[in-house]
Amino acid sequence: MALHTQLPIYQDMTRKLETKGYCYIDVEVRIMTAKAVLVNDGKRDAWLPYSQIEDGLETLEVGKHVTLLVPEWLATEKGLV
């Protein structure tokens, strides 16, 4: 975990995002492009634009399992929740 995610102010911001229509998703990174990442939640693949990932960008690496904070509408639209 990156140091900045352990800071109280960062944790408070993350809690606020969770209550404002964001959710965490656990996925495997399949492909990374300049603007988006292809992830798989164990059931389906979904493209997520980097601009919509609020937390977890620094952990992205092809083949790695990661937890991302994304808008709930996007996760629902992509079938990830």
N, CA, C and O of each residue as an XYZ file, in Angstrom:
324
protein
N       0.842     -1.176      0.000
C       0.000      0.000      0.000
C       0.886      1.238      0.000
O       1.867      1.313      0.740
N       0.537      2.187     -0.823
C       1.312      3.419     -0.908
C       1.179      4.215      0.389
O       0.143      4.176      1.052
N       2.230      4.926      0.733
C       2.244      5.695      1.972
C       1.091      6.676      2.034
O       0.468      6.819      3.086
N       0.783      7.370      0.916
C      -0.258      8.386      0.965
C      -1.628      7.795      1.297
O      -2.482      8.518      1.809
N      -1.871      6.511      1.028
C      -3.165      5.910      1.347
C      -3.307      5.629      2.834
O      -4.398      5.307      3.304
N      -2.208      5.750      3.582
C      -2.253      5.505      5.016
C      -2.484      6.791      5.810
O      -2.715      6.740      7.018
N      -2.422      7.932      5.143
C      -2.615      9.198      5.830
C      -4.074      9.399      6.198
O      -4.947      9.119      5.377
N      -4.375      9.882      7.417
C      -5.761     10.067      7.854
C      -6.590     10.914      6.893
O      -7.756     10.599      6.659
N      -6.027     11.968      6.336
C      -6.798     12.827      5.432
C      -7.192     12.063      4.170
O      -8.288     12.262      3.648
N      -6.313     11.194      3.674
C      -6.606     10.398      2.496
C      -7.685      9.368      2.807
O      -8.593      9.156      2.003
N      -7.590      8.728      3.969
C      -8.595      7.744      4.376
C      -9.953      8.411      4.533
O     -10.974      7.826      4.170
N      -9.979      9.634      5.071
C     -11.234     10.368      5.224
C     -11.831     10.679      3.858
O     -13.039     10.540      3.666
N     -11.002     11.100      2.908
C     -11.479     11.389      1.559
C     -12.058     10.133      0.911
O     -13.090     10.202      0.243
N     -11.412      9.002      1.100
C     -11.886      7.748      0.528
C     -13.233      7.376      1.126
O     -14.123      6.938      0.396
N     -13.410      7.538      2.426
C     -14.697      7.245      3.062
C     -15.792      8.137      2.499
O     -16.916      7.679      2.292
N     -15.480      9.408      2.247
C     -16.466     10.315      1.675
C     -16.859      9.884      0.277
O     -18.034      9.959     -0.083
N     -15.898      9.432     -0.520
C     -16.201      8.970     -1.866
C     -17.094      7.734     -1.834
O     -18.005      7.608     -2.652
N     -16.842      6.821     -0.896
C     -17.647      5.614     -0.784
C     -19.107      5.953     -0.510
O     -20.001      5.262     -0.998
N     -19.358      6.994      0.253
C     -20.725      7.364      0.580
C     -21.357      8.243     -0.492
O     -22.545      8.552     -0.406
N     -20.599      8.649     -1.489
C     -21.120      9.515     -2.544
C     -21.176      8.802     -3.888
O     -20.876      9.403     -4.919
N     -21.550      7.550     -3.887
C     -21.740      6.837     -5.137
C     -20.513      6.160     -5.711
O     -20.459      5.917     -6.917
N     -19.530      5.850     -4.889
C     -18.335      5.123     -5.332
C     -18.296      3.775     -4.629
O     -18.857      3.614     -3.545
N     -17.638      2.819     -5.244
C     -17.504      1.500     -4.624
C     -16.153      0.891     -4.990
O     -15.541      1.250     -5.996
N     -15.711     -0.029     -4.157
C     -14.476     -0.757     -4.426
C     -14.798     -2.006     -5.232
O     -15.810     -2.665     -4.998
N     -13.921     -2.325     -6.190
C     -14.050     -3.568     -6.947
C     -12.702     -4.280     -6.914
O     -11.651     -3.645     -7.001
N     -12.743     -5.595     -6.788
C     -11.533     -6.422     -6.809
C     -11.453     -7.069     -8.180
O     -12.346     -7.817     -8.578
N     -10.386     -6.780     -8.893
C     -10.260     -7.228    -10.281
C      -8.824     -7.630    -10.601
O      -7.890     -7.317     -9.864
N      -8.677     -8.332    -11.725
C      -7.353     -8.643    -12.266
C      -7.137     -7.752    -13.483
O      -8.034     -7.602    -14.313
N      -5.967     -7.171    -13.590
C      -5.622     -6.320    -14.726
C      -5.227     -7.213    -15.901
O      -4.337     -8.056    -15.782
N      -5.908     -7.014    -17.049
C      -5.632     -7.823    -18.234
C      -4.786     -7.059    -19.261
O      -3.766     -7.561    -19.732
N      -5.222     -5.839    -19.602
C      -4.538     -5.030    -20.619
C      -4.548     -3.579    -20.159
O      -5.527     -3.119    -19.571
N      -3.458     -2.855    -20.424
C      -3.392     -1.424    -20.128
C      -3.085     -0.676    -21.420
O      -2.175     -1.050    -22.160
N      -3.849      0.384    -21.689
C      -3.598      1.242    -22.844
C      -3.299      2.643    -22.327
O      -3.163      2.847    -21.121
N      -3.198      3.595    -23.225
C      -2.913      4.973    -22.823
C      -4.074      5.609    -22.062
O      -3.856      6.514    -21.257
N      -5.307      5.151    -22.302
C      -6.470      5.810    -21.704
C      -7.340      4.919    -20.829
O      -8.187      5.427    -20.093
N      -7.154      3.606    -20.889
C      -8.047      2.714    -20.156
C      -7.339      1.420    -19.773
O      -6.239      1.113    -20.234
N      -8.024      0.679    -18.909
C      -7.500     -0.605    -18.457
C      -8.602     -1.649    -18.615
O      -9.761     -1.397    -18.284
N      -8.227     -2.825    -19.124
C      -9.154     -3.946    -19.216
C      -8.976     -4.782    -17.962
O      -7.874     -5.242    -17.664
N     -10.065     -4.978    -17.230
C     -10.014     -5.739    -15.983
C     -10.981     -6.905    -16.067
O     -11.877     -6.928    -16.910
N     -10.787     -7.876    -15.180
C     -11.672     -9.022    -15.083
C     -11.956     -9.284    -13.616
O     -11.041     -9.333    -12.795
N     -13.240     -9.453    -13.291
C     -13.634     -9.696    -11.903
C     -13.837    -11.174    -11.596
O     -14.363    -11.528    -10.541
N     -13.418    -12.031    -12.517
C     -13.598    -13.468    -12.343
C     -14.767    -14.000    -13.149
O     -14.903    -15.209    -13.339
N     -15.621    -13.080    -13.627
C     -16.790    -13.461    -14.413
C     -16.790    -12.807    -15.791
O     -17.210    -13.414    -16.776
N     -16.314    -11.556    -15.851
C     -16.379    -10.808    -17.111
C     -15.246     -9.815    -17.218
O     -14.669     -9.374    -16.224
N     -14.947     -9.475    -18.469
C     -13.974     -8.418    -18.759
C     -14.709     -7.095    -18.890
O     -15.856     -7.053    -19.336
N     -14.040     -6.008    -18.498
C     -14.630     -4.675    -18.630
C     -13.519     -3.643    -18.791
O     -12.500     -3.690    -18.102
N     -13.739     -2.706    -19.719
C     -12.805     -1.597    -19.889
C     -13.186     -0.474    -18.945
O     -14.353     -0.090    -18.871
N     -12.198      0.060    -18.217
C     -12.415      1.194    -17.318
C     -11.476      2.322    -17.716
O     -10.264      2.115    -17.781
N     -12.005      3.509    -17.983
C     -11.126      4.641    -18.291
C     -10.372      5.078    -17.033
O     -10.945      5.121    -15.945
N      -9.106      5.395    -17.184
C      -8.303      5.838    -16.039
C      -8.938      7.038    -15.349
O      -8.833      7.183    -14.131
N      -9.597      7.897    -16.118
C     -10.199      9.112    -15.555
C     -11.311      8.807    -14.561
O     -11.701      9.679    -13.785
N     -11.827      7.580    -14.573
C     -12.907      7.208    -13.654
C     -12.419      6.412    -12.444
O     -13.218      6.064    -11.575
N     -11.133      6.121    -12.376
C     -10.584      5.365    -11.242
C     -10.079      6.351    -10.208
O      -9.118      7.082    -10.446
N     -10.738      6.366     -9.054
C     -10.407      7.331     -8.002
C      -9.285      6.863     -7.086
O      -8.563      7.684     -6.519
N      -9.133      5.562     -6.937
C      -8.095      5.023     -6.058
C      -7.634      3.690     -6.629
O      -8.452      2.879     -7.064
N      -6.338      3.466     -6.629
C      -5.780      2.210     -7.081
C      -4.952      2.315     -8.343
O      -4.356      1.325     -8.767
N      -4.899      3.489     -8.958
C      -4.126      3.652    -10.194
C      -2.669      3.255    -10.029
O      -2.074      2.655    -10.925
N      -2.101      3.591     -8.883
C      -0.680      3.323     -8.664
C      -0.375      1.832     -8.542
O       0.790      1.436     -8.589
N      -1.413      0.994     -8.385
C      -1.200     -0.443     -8.228
C      -1.388     -1.217     -9.525
O      -1.165     -2.427     -9.558
N      -1.799     -0.532    -10.603
C      -2.095     -1.224    -11.858
C      -0.847     -1.821    -12.493
O       0.167     -1.149    -12.679
N      -0.954     -3.103    -12.819
C       0.116     -3.830    -13.491
C      -0.521     -5.062    -14.120
O      -1.264     -5.783    -13.454
N      -0.240     -5.308    -15.380
C      -0.847     -6.438    -16.091
C      -0.582     -7.737    -15.333
O       0.551     -8.028    -14.948
N      -1.648     -8.511    -15.127
C      -1.553     -9.788    -14.433
C      -1.746     -9.702    -12.927
O      -1.826    -10.728    -12.252
N      -1.822     -8.500    -12.401
C      -1.926     -8.298    -10.958
C      -3.386     -8.157    -10.527
O      -4.198     -7.581    -11.251
N      -3.713     -8.683     -9.351
C      -5.036     -8.488     -8.747
C      -4.983     -7.199     -7.934
O      -4.080     -7.007     -7.120
N      -5.959     -6.315     -8.158
C      -5.974     -5.006     -7.503
C      -7.374     -4.669     -7.012
O      -8.360     -5.270     -7.439
N      -7.443     -3.705     -6.116
C      -8.708     -3.149     -5.641
C      -8.774     -1.711     -6.116
O      -7.866     -0.921     -5.857
N      -9.861     -1.367     -6.819
C     -10.032     -0.034     -7.383
C     -11.277      0.624     -6.827
O     -12.273     -0.045     -6.551
N     -11.220      1.938     -6.662
C     -12.386      2.717     -6.243
C     -12.906      3.422     -7.487
O     -12.221      4.257     -8.076
N     -14.138      3.071     -7.881
C     -14.732      3.614     -9.104
C     -16.157      4.070     -8.816
O     -16.743      3.668     -7.810
N     -16.729      4.913     -9.698
C     -18.125      5.303     -9.515
C     -19.038      4.073     -9.555
O     -18.853      3.178    -10.380
N     -20.001      4.043     -8.673
C     -20.913      2.903     -8.603
C     -21.679      2.719     -9.918
O     -21.931      1.591    -10.339
N     -22.045      3.826    -10.561
C     -22.779      3.710    -11.829
C     -21.946      2.987    -12.876
O     -22.476      2.205    -13.665
N     -20.636      3.248    -12.886
C     -19.748      2.616    -13.869
C     -19.601      1.123    -13.576
O     -19.684      0.294    -14.482
N     -19.384      0.792    -12.312
C     -19.251     -0.612    -11.917
C     -20.536     -1.383    -12.248
O     -20.480     -2.530    -12.691
N     -21.677     -0.753    -12.033
C     -22.964     -1.383    -12.336
C     -23.133     -1.548    -13.842
O     -23.523     -2.614    -14.318
N     -22.836     -0.482    -14.588
C     -22.956     -0.514    -16.052
C     -22.092     -1.602    -16.673
O     -22.491     -2.243    -17.645
N     -20.906     -1.807    -16.106
C     -19.971     -2.803    -16.630
C     -20.216     -4.213    -16.072
O     -19.557     -5.170    -16.478
N     -21.180     -4.332    -15.129
C     -21.502     -5.627    -14.555
C     -20.512     -6.109    -13.514
O     -20.385     -7.312    -13.288
N     -19.805     -5.179    -12.873
C     -18.774     -5.540    -11.896
C     -19.276     -5.555    -10.458
O     -18.531     -5.915     -9.546
N     -20.530     -5.168    -10.248
C     -21.140     -5.243     -8.903
C     -22.489     -5.911     -8.995
O     -23.167     -6.074     -7.981
